[in-house]
Amino acid sequence: MQLNTLKPALGSIKGSKRIGRGQGSGKGGSSTKGHKGAKSRSGYKRKLGFEGGQMPLQRRLPIYGFKNPNRVAYKPISLTMLQQLAEKAQLTEINAAELVKHGLLTRQTKYKILGGGELTLKLHVSAHAISKSALSAIEHLGGQVTLLNNYA
């Protein structure tokens, strides 16, 4: 056996269908495309969502809802989470760098302090936003709150 004598197994290779090559081929005339209509013509391309003239699905369904392009999404952080973090890491100041370091958020995430839970430690807290109840709870214990600018 040599390379020039190798052949594929019998019946494993099938010739391609040669359409539009005259009546004698059996695939001439309409070239297997049927009679008339857009699909039989050259240059036909199916339009996305086209349903043959029937009202397409995206137009049958009602327009619903609204997406505000200026919405700012904050990750919520409760007073309980601040208390646990401060106790675990012996912190008196909680800022974005500390929260990132302890895996509570990523560098780009904006966060809001919410008033859920109990706080017993005096803390200096930096945040992008804070609820009224959380602000009063922190200041009641003698802590401070610094709001970070949201435009950085």
DSSP file (Angstrom, degrees, kcal/mol; ACC not computed):
  #  RESIDUE AA STRUCTURE BP1 BP2  ACC     N-H-->O    O-->H-N    N-H-->O    O-->H-N    TCO  KAPPA ALPHA  PHI   PSI    X-CA   Y-CA   Z-CA
    1    1 A M              0   0    0      0, 0.0     2,-0.3     0, 0.0     3,-0.0   0.000 360.0 360.0 360.0 134.7    0.0    0.0    0.0
    2    2 A Q    >>  -     0   0    0      1,-0.1     3,-1.7     0, 0.0     4,-0.6  -0.894 360.0-107.0-131.7 162.4    1.3    3.5   -0.9
    3    3 A L  G >4 S+     0   0    0     -2,-0.3     3,-1.0     1,-0.3    -1,-0.1   0.856 117.2  56.0 -58.3 -36.8    0.0    7.0   -0.5
    4    4 A N  G 34 S+     0   0    0      1,-0.2    -1,-0.3    -3,-0.0     0, 0.0   0.586 106.1  51.9 -76.3  -6.4   -0.9    7.3   -4.1
    5    5 A T  G <4 S+     0   0    0     -3,-1.7    -1,-0.2     2,-0.0    -2,-0.2   0.477  80.8 116.8-104.0  -3.6   -3.1    4.2   -4.0
    6    6 A L    <<  +     0   0    0     -3,-1.0    -3,-0.0    -4,-0.6     0, 0.0  -0.421  38.6 175.2 -67.8 136.9   -5.2    5.3   -1.0
    7    7 A K        -     0   0    0     -2,-0.1     3,-0.1     3,-0.0    -2,-0.0  -0.984  33.6-103.6-138.5 149.2   -8.9    5.7   -1.7
    8    8 A P        -     0   0    0      0, 0.0     3,-0.1     0, 0.0     5,-0.1  -0.311  55.1 -80.7 -67.7 159.6  -11.9    6.5    0.6
    9    9 A A    >   -     0   0    0      1,-0.1     3,-2.1     2,-0.1     4,-0.5  -0.251  59.9 -87.1 -60.2 147.6  -14.2    3.6    1.5
   10   10 A L  T 3  S+     0   0    0      1,-0.3    -1,-0.1     2,-0.1    -3,-0.0  -0.354 112.6  10.1 -61.1 126.4  -16.8    2.8   -1.2
   11   11 A G  T 3  S+     0   0    0      2,-0.2    -1,-0.3    -2,-0.1    -2,-0.1   0.388  97.8 104.6  87.7  -3.9  -19.9    4.9   -0.8
   12   12 A S  S <  S+     0   0    0     -3,-2.1     2,-0.5     1,-0.1    -2,-0.1   0.759  72.7  59.9 -82.7 -23.1  -18.4    7.2    1.8
   13   13 A I        -     0   0    0     -4,-0.5     2,-0.4    -5,-0.1    -2,-0.2  -0.913  67.8-170.4-108.4 128.1  -18.0   10.1   -0.6
   14   14 A K        -     0   0    0     -2,-0.5    -2,-0.0    -3,-0.0     0, 0.0  -0.959  23.6-119.1-119.0 134.1  -21.0   11.5   -2.3
   15   15 A G        -     0   0    0     -2,-0.4     2,-0.1     1,-0.1     3,-0.0  -0.292  34.6-103.1 -67.9 153.8  -20.9   14.0   -5.2
   16   16 A S        -     0   0    0      1,-0.1     2,-0.6     2,-0.0    -1,-0.1  -0.442  37.6-101.1 -77.9 154.3  -22.5   17.5   -4.7
   17   17 A K        -     0   0    0     -2,-0.1     2,-1.1     1,-0.1    -1,-0.1  -0.637  31.2-151.0 -76.7 117.1  -25.8   18.2   -6.4
   18   18 A R        -     0   0    0     -2,-0.6     3,-0.4     7,-0.1     2,-0.2  -0.766  23.2-175.8 -93.7  98.9  -25.1   20.3   -9.5
   19   19 A I        +     0   0    0     -2,-1.1     9,-0.2     1,-0.2     7,-0.0  -0.635  56.4  26.6 -97.9 153.4  -28.2   22.4   -9.9
   20   20 A G  S    S+     0   0    0      7,-2.9    -1,-0.2    -2,-0.2     8,-0.2   0.833  79.8 122.8  71.6  33.5  -29.1   24.7  -12.7
   21   21 A R  S    S-     0   0    0     -3,-0.4     7,-0.2     1,-0.4     4,-0.1  -0.151  78.9 -69.9-120.0  37.7  -27.0   22.9  -15.3
   22   22 A G    > > -     0   0    0      5,-0.2     3,-1.0     1,-0.1     5,-0.5  -0.029  52.6 -77.1  98.8 161.0  -29.6   22.1  -18.0
   23   23 A Q  G > 5S+     0   0    0      1,-0.2     3,-1.5     2,-0.2     5,-0.3   0.813 119.7  66.6 -66.1 -31.7  -32.6   19.9  -18.4
   24   24 A G  G 3 5S+     0   0    0      1,-0.3    -1,-0.2    -3,-0.1    -2,-0.1   0.756  92.5  61.3 -63.4 -24.1  -30.5   16.8  -19.0
   25   25 A S  G < 5S-     0   0    0     -3,-1.0    -1,-0.3    -4,-0.1    -2,-0.2   0.685 104.3-127.7 -76.3 -16.3  -29.2   16.9  -15.4
   26   26 A G  T < 5S+     0   0    0     -3,-1.5    -3,-0.1    -4,-0.3    -2,-0.1   0.369  98.9  76.5  83.2  -7.0  -32.7   16.5  -14.0
   27   27 A K  S   <S+     0   0    0     -5,-0.5    -7,-2.9    -9,-0.2    -6,-0.3  -0.129  71.8 102.1-126.5  35.7  -32.0   19.5  -11.8
   28   28 A G    >   +     0   0    0     -5,-0.3     3,-2.0    -8,-0.2     2,-0.5  -0.020  58.8  45.7 -95.8-155.5  -32.4   22.2  -14.5
   29   29 A G  T 3  S+     0   0    0      1,-0.3    -7,-0.1     2,-0.1    -2,-0.1  -0.388 130.6  10.3  62.6-110.4  -35.4   24.5  -15.0
   30   30 A S  T >  S-     0   0    0     -2,-0.5     3,-1.7     1,-0.0    -1,-0.3   0.472  97.6-131.9 -82.9   0.1  -36.4   25.8  -11.6
   31   31 A S  T <   -     0   0    0     -3,-2.0    -2,-0.1     1,-0.3    -3,-0.1   0.869  63.1 -58.5  53.4  46.3  -33.2   24.4  -10.1
   32   32 A T  T 3  S+     0   0    0     -4,-0.5    -1,-0.3     1,-0.1    -3,-0.1   0.583 117.0 108.5  64.5  14.3  -34.9   22.7   -7.2
   33   33 A K  S <  S-     0   0    0     -3,-1.7    -2,-0.1     1,-0.3    -1,-0.1   0.370  75.5-130.4-102.3   6.8  -36.4   26.0   -6.0
   34   34 A G        -     0   0    0      6,-0.1     2,-0.5     5,-0.0    -1,-0.3  -0.345  46.0 -40.5  77.7-163.9  -40.0   25.4   -6.9
   35   35 A H  S    S-     0   0    0     -2,-0.1     5,-0.1     0, 0.0    -5,-0.0  -0.889  91.3 -42.1-110.1 130.9  -42.1   27.9   -8.8
   36   36 A K  S    S+     0   0    0     -2,-0.5     4,-0.3     4,-0.1     3,-0.1   0.231  78.0 105.8  52.3-172.1  -42.1   31.6   -8.4
   37   37 A G  S >> S-     0   0    0      1,-0.1     3,-1.3     2,-0.1     4,-0.5   0.099  84.2 -73.7  84.9 160.6  -42.0   33.5   -5.1
   38   38 A A  G >4 S+     0   0    0      1,-0.3     3,-1.2     2,-0.2    -1,-0.1   0.845 126.3  59.4 -59.8 -37.4  -39.2   35.3   -3.3
   39   39 A K  G 34 S+     0   0    0      1,-0.3    -1,-0.3    -3,-0.1    -2,-0.1   0.715 101.3  55.2 -68.6 -19.2  -37.3   32.2   -2.3
   40   40 A S  G <4 S+     0   0    0     -3,-1.3    -1,-0.3    -4,-0.3    -2,-0.2   0.626  95.1  86.2 -86.4 -12.0  -36.9   31.1   -5.9
   41   41 A R  S X< S-     0   0    0     -3,-1.2     3,-1.1    -4,-0.5     2,-0.1  -0.520  84.6-104.1 -94.8 155.8  -35.2   34.3   -7.0
   42   42 A S  T 3  S+     0   0    0      1,-0.2     3,-0.1    -2,-0.2    -1,-0.1  -0.428 103.5  30.0 -72.7 150.3  -31.6   35.3   -6.8
   43   43 A G  T 3  S+     0   0    0      1,-0.3    -1,-0.2    -2,-0.1     2,-0.2   0.504  81.4 153.5  81.5   3.4  -30.6   37.7   -4.1
   44   44 A Y    <   +     0   0    0     -3,-1.1     2,-0.4    -6,-0.1    -1,-0.3  -0.467  15.7 175.2 -68.9 133.4  -33.3   36.5   -1.7
   45   45 A K        -     0   0    0     -2,-0.2     2,-0.3    -3,-0.1    -6,-0.0  -0.980  32.5-120.0-138.1 127.3  -32.4   36.9    1.9
   46   46 A R        -     0   0    0     -2,-0.4     2,-0.3     1,-0.1     3,-0.0  -0.476  28.6-129.2 -68.2 126.9  -34.9   36.1    4.7
   47   47 A K    >   -     0   0    0     -2,-0.3     3,-2.1     1,-0.1     2,-0.2  -0.588  30.7-101.3 -77.8 139.2  -35.6   39.1    6.8
   48   48 A L  T 3  S+     0   0    0     -2,-0.3     3,-0.1     1,-0.3    -1,-0.1  -0.390 106.1   7.2 -61.7 125.6  -35.2   38.6   10.5
   49   49 A G  T 3  S+     0   0    0      1,-0.3     2,-0.3    -2,-0.2    -1,-0.3   0.475  89.8 148.4  82.6   1.9  -38.6   38.1   12.1
   50   50 A F    <   -     0   0    0     -3,-2.1    -1,-0.3     1,-0.1     5,-0.1  -0.545  26.1-174.2 -74.2 131.1  -40.5   38.0    8.8
   51   51 A E  B >   -A   54   0A   0      3,-0.5     3,-1.2    -2,-0.3    -1,-0.1  -0.161  58.5 -84.3-120.4  38.7  -43.5   35.8    9.0
   52   52 A G  T 3  S-     0   0    0      1,-0.3     3,-0.1     2,-0.0    -2,-0.1   0.795  91.7 -47.7  70.7  28.7  -44.7   35.8    5.3
   53   53 A G  T 3  S+     0   0    0      1,-0.4    -1,-0.3     0, 0.0     2,-0.1   0.173 107.4 126.3  95.7 -18.3  -46.7   39.0    5.6
   54   54 A Q  B <  S-A   51   0A   0     -3,-1.2    -3,-0.5     1,-0.1    -1,-0.4  -0.420  81.7 -86.1 -66.6 150.3  -48.4   37.9    8.8
   55   55 A M        -     0   0    0     -3,-0.1    -1,-0.1     1,-0.1     5,-0.1  -0.438  56.0-119.6 -61.0 119.3  -48.1   40.5   11.6
   56   56 A P    >>  -     0   0    0      0, 0.0     4,-1.6     0, 0.0     3,-1.6  -0.186  15.4-112.7 -67.3 156.3  -44.8   39.5   13.2
   57   57 A L  H 3> S+     0   0    0      1,-0.3     4,-2.0     2,-0.2     3,-0.2   0.870 114.3  58.1 -55.6 -42.9  -44.6   38.5   16.8
   58   58 A Q  H 34 S+     0   0    0      1,-0.2    -1,-0.3     2,-0.2    -3,-0.0   0.711 112.3  42.3 -66.8 -16.5  -42.6   41.6   17.9
   59   59 A R  H <4 S+     0   0    0     -3,-1.6    -1,-0.2     1,-0.1    -2,-0.2   0.677 109.4  57.0 -97.6 -21.2  -45.4   43.8   16.6
   60   60 A R  H  < S+     0   0    0     -4,-1.6    -2,-0.2    -3,-0.2    -3,-0.1   0.841  94.5  77.8 -75.1 -32.9  -48.2   41.7   17.9
   61   61 A L  S  < S-     0   0    0     -4,-2.0     2,-0.1    -5,-0.2     3,-0.0  -0.499  90.5-109.0 -78.8 146.1  -47.0   42.0   21.5
   62   62 A P        -     0   0    0      0, 0.0     2,-0.4     0, 0.0    -1,-0.1  -0.364  30.7-104.6 -72.9 152.5  -47.6   45.2   23.4
   63   63 A I        -     0   0    0     -4,-0.1     2,-0.4    -2,-0.1    -4,-0.0  -0.626  49.7-170.3 -71.9 131.9  -44.9   47.6   24.3
   64   64 A Y        -     0   0    0     -2,-0.4    -3,-0.0    -3,-0.0    -1,-0.0  -0.988  28.7 -14.7-136.6 132.2  -44.2   47.1   27.9
   65   65 A G        -     0   0    0     -2,-0.4     2,-0.3     1,-0.1     0, 0.0  -0.037  60.7-104.0  81.0-177.7  -42.2   48.8   30.6
   66   66 A F        -     0   0    0      2,-0.0     2,-0.6     0, 0.0    -1,-0.1  -0.980  12.9-150.2-153.2 135.0  -39.5   51.4   30.6
   67   67 A K        -     0   0    0     -2,-0.3     3,-0.0     4,-0.0    -2,-0.0  -0.943  18.2-141.3-112.1 114.8  -35.7   51.2   31.2
   68   68 A N    >   -     0   0    0     -2,-0.6     3,-1.3     1,-0.2    -2,-0.0  -0.617   5.9-158.6 -75.3 117.4  -34.3   54.3   32.7
   69   69 A P  T 3  S+     0   0    0      0, 0.0    -1,-0.2     0, 0.0    -2,-0.0   0.705  90.6  52.8 -70.7 -16.6  -30.9   54.9   31.1
   70   70 A N  T 3  S+     0   0    0      2,-0.1     2,-0.1    -3,-0.0    -2,-0.1   0.277  77.7 133.5-100.6  10.8  -29.7   57.1   34.0
   71   71 A R    <   -     0   0    0     -3,-1.3     2,-0.6     1,-0.1    -4,-0.0  -0.372  44.6-150.7 -66.1 136.6  -30.5   54.6   36.7
   72   72 A V        -     0   0    0     -2,-0.1     2,-0.6     2,-0.0    -2,-0.1  -0.947   8.3-150.7-108.5 121.9  -27.8   54.1   39.3
   73   73 A A        -     0   0    0     -2,-0.6    37,-0.5     2,-0.0     2,-0.4  -0.820  12.4-166.0 -96.5 124.4  -27.7   50.6   40.9
   74   74 A Y  E     -b  110   0B   0     -2,-0.6    37,-0.3    35,-0.1    35,-0.0  -0.858  20.1-129.1-107.7 143.0  -26.4   50.4   44.5
   75   75 A K  E     -b  111   0B   0     35,-2.8    37,-2.4    -2,-0.4     2,-0.3  -0.805  32.7-125.6 -85.6 126.2  -25.4   47.3   46.3
   76   76 A P  E     -b  112   0B   0      0, 0.0     2,-0.4     0, 0.0    37,-0.2  -0.539  27.7-176.1 -77.2 136.1  -27.2   47.3   49.6
   77   77 A I  E     -b  113   0B   0     35,-2.6    37,-2.7    -2,-0.3    39,-0.1  -0.985  14.7-147.8-131.0 121.4  -25.1   46.9   52.8
   78   78 A S  E  >  -b  114   0B   0     -2,-0.4     4,-1.7    35,-0.2    37,-0.2  -0.344  26.1-112.2 -87.1 166.9  -27.0   46.7   56.1
   79   79 A L  H  > S+     0   0    0     37,-1.0     4,-2.6    35,-0.8    38,-0.2   0.842 118.4  59.4 -63.8 -33.6  -25.9   47.9   59.5
   80   80 A T  H  > S+     0   0    0     36,-1.5     4,-2.6     2,-0.2    -1,-0.2   0.912 104.3  49.4 -60.6 -43.3  -25.6   44.2   60.6
   81   81 A M  H  > S+     0   0    0      1,-0.2     4,-2.4     2,-0.2    -1,-0.2   0.900 111.3  49.3 -63.5 -40.4  -23.1   43.6   57.9
   82   82 A L  H  X S+     0   0    0     -4,-1.7     4,-2.7     2,-0.2    -2,-0.2   0.913 111.2  50.0 -63.8 -42.6  -21.1   46.6   59.0
   83   83 A Q  H  X S+     0   0    0     -4,-2.6     4,-2.2    35,-0.2    -2,-0.2   0.934 112.6  46.3 -60.7 -48.2  -21.2   45.4   62.6
   84   84 A Q  H  X S+     0   0    0     -4,-2.6     4,-2.5     1,-0.2    -2,-0.2   0.907 114.3  47.8 -62.7 -42.5  -20.0   41.9   61.7
   85   85 A L  H  X S+     0   0    0     -4,-2.4     4,-2.6     2,-0.2    -1,-0.2   0.914 111.8  49.4 -65.1 -43.5  -17.2   43.3   59.5
   86   86 A A  H  X>S+     0   0    0     -4,-2.7     5,-1.5     1,-0.2     4,-0.7   0.882 114.8  44.7 -64.7 -38.7  -16.0   45.8   62.2
   87   87 A E  H  <5S+     0   0    0     -4,-2.2     3,-0.2    -5,-0.2    -2,-0.2   0.915 115.7  46.6 -70.1 -43.2  -16.0   43.0   64.8
   88   88 A K  H  <5S+     0   0    0     -4,-2.5    -2,-0.2     1,-0.2    -3,-0.2   0.900 125.1  29.3 -67.2 -42.6  -14.2   40.5   62.6
   89   89 A A  H  <5S-     0   0    0     -4,-2.6    -1,-0.2    -5,-0.2    -2,-0.2   0.342 103.7-120.6-104.1   6.2  -11.5   42.8   61.2
   90   90 A Q  T  <5 +     0   0    0     -4,-0.7     2,-0.3    -3,-0.2    -3,-0.2   0.947  55.2 165.3  55.2  53.6  -11.3   45.2   64.3
   91   91 A L      < +     0   0    0     -5,-1.5    -1,-0.2    -6,-0.2     3,-0.1  -0.754  36.7 175.8-104.8 147.5  -12.2   48.2   62.2
   92   92 A T  S    S+     0   0    0     -2,-0.3    32,-2.7     1,-0.2     2,-0.5   0.476  79.4  52.4-115.6 -17.1  -13.3   51.7   63.3
   93   93 A E  E     -d  124   0C   0     30,-0.2     2,-0.5    -7,-0.1    -1,-0.2  -0.980  66.4-168.3-123.9 125.7  -13.4   53.1   59.7
   94   94 A I  E     +d  125   0C   0     30,-2.9    32,-2.6    -2,-0.5     2,-0.2  -0.954  21.6 149.7-117.1 120.8  -15.3   51.4   57.0
   95   95 A N     >  -     0   0    0     -2,-0.5     4,-2.1    30,-0.2     3,-0.2  -0.758  60.8 -83.6-136.2-177.1  -14.8   52.5   53.4
   96   96 A A  H  > S+     0   0    0     -2,-0.2     4,-2.4     1,-0.2     5,-0.2   0.878 123.8  55.8 -59.9 -40.4  -14.9   51.1   49.9
   97   97 A A  H  > S+     0   0    0      1,-0.2     4,-2.3     2,-0.2    -1,-0.2   0.895 109.1  46.8 -61.6 -40.9  -11.3   49.7   50.1
   98   98 A E  H  > S+     0   0    0     -3,-0.2     4,-1.9     2,-0.2    -1,-0.2   0.899 112.0  50.1 -67.6 -40.9  -12.2   47.7   53.2
   99   99 A L  H  <>S+     0   0    0     -4,-2.1     5,-2.6     2,-0.2     6,-0.9   0.877 113.1  46.3 -66.2 -37.3  -15.4   46.3   51.7
  100  100 A V  H ><5S+     0   0    0     -4,-2.4     3,-1.5     3,-0.2    -2,-0.2   0.916 110.3  53.9 -68.1 -43.3  -13.5   45.3   48.6
  101  101 A K  H 3<5S+     0   0    0     -4,-2.3    -2,-0.2     1,-0.3    -1,-0.2   0.847 110.9  45.7 -60.3 -35.9  -10.7   43.7   50.7
  102  102 A H  T 3<5S-     0   0    0     -4,-1.9    -1,-0.3    -5,-0.1    -2,-0.2   0.295 117.7-111.9 -94.6   9.6  -13.2   41.6   52.6
  103  103 A G  T < 5S+     0   0    0     -3,-1.5    -3,-0.2     2,-0.2    -2,-0.1   0.672  80.6 123.6  77.4  18.5  -15.0   40.5   49.4
  104  104 A L  S   <S-     0   0    0     -5,-2.6     2,-0.3     1,-0.2    -4,-0.2   0.764  81.6  -7.0 -83.1 -24.8  -18.3   42.4   50.0
  105  105 A L  S    S-     0   0    0     -6,-0.9    -2,-0.2    -9,-0.1    -1,-0.2  -0.970  71.7-102.7-157.9 172.9  -18.1   44.2   46.7
  106  106 A T    >   -     0   0    0     -2,-0.3     3,-0.8    -3,-0.1    -6,-0.1  -0.493  41.9-100.7 -96.9 171.4  -15.9   45.0   43.7
  107  107 A R  T 3  S+     0   0    0      1,-0.2    -1,-0.1    -2,-0.2    -7,-0.1   0.848 120.6  45.3 -61.8 -35.9  -14.0   48.2   43.0
  108  108 A Q  T 3  S+     0   0    0      2,-0.1    -1,-0.2     0, 0.0     2,-0.2   0.633  88.2 109.8 -84.8 -12.7  -16.5   49.6   40.6
  109  109 A T    <   -     0   0    0     -3,-0.8     2,-0.4   -13,-0.1   -35,-0.1  -0.413  58.6-146.5 -71.0 132.0  -19.6   48.8   42.7
  110  110 A K  E     -b   74   0B   0    -37,-0.5   -35,-2.8    -2,-0.2     2,-0.3  -0.783  22.1-161.8 -92.1 143.3  -21.5   51.7   44.2
  111  111 A Y  E     -b   75   0B   0     -2,-0.4    17,-1.3   -37,-0.3    18,-1.2  -0.918  14.9-152.9-132.8 154.9  -23.0   50.8   47.6
  112  112 A K  E     -bc  76 129B   0    -37,-2.4   -35,-2.6    -2,-0.3     2,-0.5  -0.986  18.0-133.0-127.3 133.5  -25.7   52.1   49.9
  113  113 A I  E     -bc  77 130B   0     16,-2.1    18,-2.5    -2,-0.4     2,-0.3  -0.754  26.8-164.5 -86.7 124.1  -25.8   51.7   53.7
  114  114 A L  E     -b   78   0B   0    -37,-2.7   -35,-0.8    -2,-0.5    15,-0.0  -0.787  25.7-120.9-111.5 155.3  -29.3   50.6   54.8
  115  115 A G        +     0   0    0     -2,-0.3     2,-0.3   -37,-0.2   -37,-0.1   0.164  63.2 131.2 -84.5  19.9  -30.7   50.6   58.3
  116  116 A G        +     0   0    0    -39,-0.1   -36,-1.5     2,-0.0   -37,-1.0  -0.580  61.7   2.3 -76.5 130.0  -31.5   46.9   58.7
  117  117 A G  S    S-     0   0    0     -2,-0.3     2,-0.3   -38,-0.2   -38,-0.1  -0.418  93.4 -51.0  97.8-171.3  -30.2   45.3   61.9
  118  118 A E        -     0   0    0     -2,-0.1     2,-0.4   -39,-0.0   -35,-0.2  -0.804  36.0-166.0-110.3 146.8  -28.3   46.6   65.0
  119  119 A L        +     0   0    0     -2,-0.3   -39,-0.1     1,-0.1   -40,-0.0  -0.998  16.1 164.2-131.0 128.4  -25.1   48.6   65.3
  120  120 A T        +     0   0    0     -2,-0.4     2,-0.3     2,-0.0    -1,-0.1   0.456  53.0  84.1-120.6  -5.6  -23.3   48.9   68.6
  121  121 A L  S    S-     0   0    0     21,-0.0     2,-0.7     1,-0.0    20,-0.1  -0.743  78.3-119.1-103.4 148.0  -19.9   50.2   67.5
  122  122 A K        +     0   0    0     -2,-0.3     2,-0.3    20,-0.1    20,-0.1  -0.759  47.6 176.4 -81.5 118.2  -18.8   53.8   66.9
  123  123 A L        -     0   0    0     -2,-0.7    21,-1.4    15,-0.2     2,-0.6  -0.920  37.5-140.0-128.8 149.8  -17.8   53.8   63.2
  124  124 A H  E     -de  93 144C   0    -32,-2.7   -30,-2.9    -2,-0.3     2,-0.4  -0.953  35.7-169.4-102.8 115.2  -16.6   56.2   60.6
  125  125 A V  E     -de  94 145C   0     19,-3.0    21,-3.0    -2,-0.6     2,-0.4  -0.897  16.8-164.6-116.3 133.6  -18.4   55.1   57.4
  126  126 A S  E     + e   0 146C   0    -32,-2.6     2,-0.3    -2,-0.4    21,-0.2  -0.955  25.5 153.6-111.2 133.7  -17.9   56.2   53.8
  127  127 A A  E     - e   0 147C   0     19,-2.4    21,-2.9    -2,-0.4   -15,-0.1  -0.983  52.4-124.7-154.3 161.4  -20.6   55.3   51.2
  128  128 A H  S    S-     0   0    0    -17,-1.3     2,-0.3    -2,-0.3   -16,-0.2   0.803  98.8  -0.2 -77.5 -30.6  -22.1   56.5   47.9
  129  129 A A  E     -c  112   0B   0    -18,-1.2   -16,-2.1    -3,-0.1     2,-0.3  -0.982  64.8-166.6-154.1 157.9  -25.6   56.7   49.5
  130  130 A I  E     -c  113   0B   0     -2,-0.3   -16,-0.2   -18,-0.2     2,-0.1  -0.996  21.6-120.6-150.0 143.9  -27.2   56.1   52.9
  131  131 A S     >  -     0   0    0    -18,-2.5     4,-2.3    -2,-0.3     5,-0.2  -0.432  29.2-115.1 -81.0 161.1  -30.7   55.7   54.2
  132  132 A K  H  > S+     0   0    0      1,-0.2     4,-2.4     2,-0.2     5,-0.2   0.887 115.7  51.3 -63.2 -39.7  -32.1   58.1   56.9
  133  133 A S  H  > S+     0   0    0      1,-0.2     4,-1.9     2,-0.2    -1,-0.2   0.886 111.4  47.1 -67.1 -37.7  -32.4   55.3   59.5
  134  134 A A  H  > S+     0   0    0    -21,-0.2     4,-2.3     2,-0.2     5,-0.2   0.900 111.7  51.5 -69.0 -40.2  -28.8   54.1   58.9
  135  135 A L  H  X S+     0   0    0     -4,-2.3     4,-2.5     1,-0.2     5,-0.2   0.925 111.9  45.6 -61.6 -46.1  -27.5   57.7   59.2
  136  136 A S  H  X S+     0   0    0     -4,-2.4     4,-2.0     1,-0.2    -1,-0.2   0.877 112.0  52.4 -67.2 -35.7  -29.3   58.4   62.4
  137  137 A A  H  X S+     0   0    0     -4,-1.9     4,-0.9    -5,-0.2    -2,-0.2   0.902 112.9  43.9 -66.0 -41.0  -28.2   55.0   63.9
  138  138 A I  H  <>S+     0   0    0     -4,-2.3     5,-2.3     1,-0.2     3,-0.5   0.922 116.9  44.9 -70.3 -44.3  -24.5   55.7   63.1
  139  139 A E  H ><5S+     0   0    0     -4,-2.5     3,-1.3     1,-0.2    -2,-0.2   0.792 104.5  63.7 -71.7 -27.0  -24.6   59.3   64.3
  140  140 A H  H 3<5S+     0   0    0     -4,-2.0    -1,-0.2     1,-0.3    -2,-0.2   0.834 104.2  47.9 -63.3 -32.8  -26.5   58.3   67.5
  141  141 A L  T 3<5S-     0   0    0     -4,-0.9    -1,-0.3    -3,-0.5    -2,-0.2   0.370 127.1-100.6 -88.8   4.0  -23.5   56.2   68.5
  142  142 A G  T < 5S+     0   0    0     -3,-1.3    -3,-0.2     1,-0.2    -2,-0.1   0.592  78.5 137.4  88.9  11.2  -21.1   59.2   67.8
  143  143 A G      < -     0   0    0     -5,-2.3     2,-0.3    -6,-0.2   -19,-0.2  -0.285  45.8-127.8 -84.2 174.1  -20.0   57.9   64.4
  144  144 A Q  E     -e  124   0C   0    -21,-1.4   -19,-3.0    -2,-0.1     2,-0.4  -0.902   9.4-152.2-123.8 152.5  -19.5   59.8   61.2
  145  145 A V  E     -e  125   0C   0     -2,-0.3     2,-0.5   -21,-0.2   -19,-0.2  -0.992   6.6-169.0-126.0 129.9  -20.7   59.4   57.7
  146  146 A T  E     -e  126   0C   0    -21,-3.0   -19,-2.4    -2,-0.4     2,-0.5  -0.976  15.0-143.9-116.5 124.8  -18.9   60.6   54.6
  147  147 A L  E     -e  127   0C   0     -2,-0.5   -19,-0.2   -21,-0.2     2,-0.2  -0.765  15.1-139.9 -88.2 127.9  -20.8   60.5   51.2
  148  148 A L        -     0   0    0    -21,-2.9     2,-0.2    -2,-0.5    -1,-0.0  -0.564  28.0-102.0 -81.7 148.5  -18.5   59.6   48.3
  149  149 A N    >   -     0   0    0     -2,-0.2     3,-0.6     1,-0.1    -1,-0.1  -0.518  22.5-151.0 -73.8 140.9  -19.1   61.6   45.0
  150  150 A N  T 3  S+     0   0    0      1,-0.2    -1,-0.1    -2,-0.2   -22,-0.0   0.388  84.4  71.6 -90.2   3.1  -21.0   59.6   42.5
  151  151 A Y  T 3         0   0    0      1,-0.2    -1,-0.2     0, 0.0    -2,-0.0   0.311 360.0 360.0-105.3   9.5  -19.5   61.2   39.5
  152  152 A A    <         0   0    0     -3,-0.6    -1,-0.2     0, 0.0    -2,-0.1   0.489 360.0 360.0 -79.3 360.0  -16.0   59.7   39.7
